[in-house]
C-alpha cells in the first residue's frame, strides 16, 4: 500500500510540478498519469518478485506464544 501511495501521489505530484514548467499543453501534462501507472506497476512488481512480502506475511501469521 505504501508503494502505491508513494507513486500515485508523491511521484505524480513531482512529475506534474516539473512538467508544468516544461510543457505548455494539457495533453503533455496528461501523459504523466499513464507514466505514473507504469512506475507504480514496476515498483509493485519488483517488491512482489523480491519475495519480501512473503517474509513479512509469514512472520505476522505465525502464532506467538506467551
Secondary structure in CASP SS format (residue, H / E / C, confidence):
PFRMAT SS
TARGET T0000
AUTHOR 0000-0000-0000
METHOD secondary structure of the structure
MODEL  1
X C 1.00
X H 1.00
X H 1.00
X H 1.00
X H 1.00
X H 1.00
X H 1.00
X H 1.00
X H 1.00
X H 1.00
X H 1.00
X H 1.00
X H 1.00
X H 1.00
X H 1.00
X H 1.00
X H 1.00
X H 1.00
X H 1.00
X H 1.00
X H 1.00
X H 1.00
X C 1.00
X C 1.00
X C 1.00
X H 1.00
X H 1.00
X H 1.00
X H 1.00
X H 1.00
X H 1.00
X H 1.00
X H 1.00
X H 1.00
X H 1.00
X H 1.00
X H 1.00
X H 1.00
X H 1.00
X H 1.00
X H 1.00
X H 1.00
X H 1.00
X H 1.00
X H 1.00
X H 1.00
X H 1.00
X H 1.00
X H 1.00
X H 1.00
X C 1.00
X H 1.00
X H 1.00
X H 1.00
X H 1.00
X H 1.00
X H 1.00
X H 1.00
X H 1.00
X H 1.00
X H 1.00
X C 1.00
X C 1.00
X C 1.00
X C 1.00
X C 1.00
END
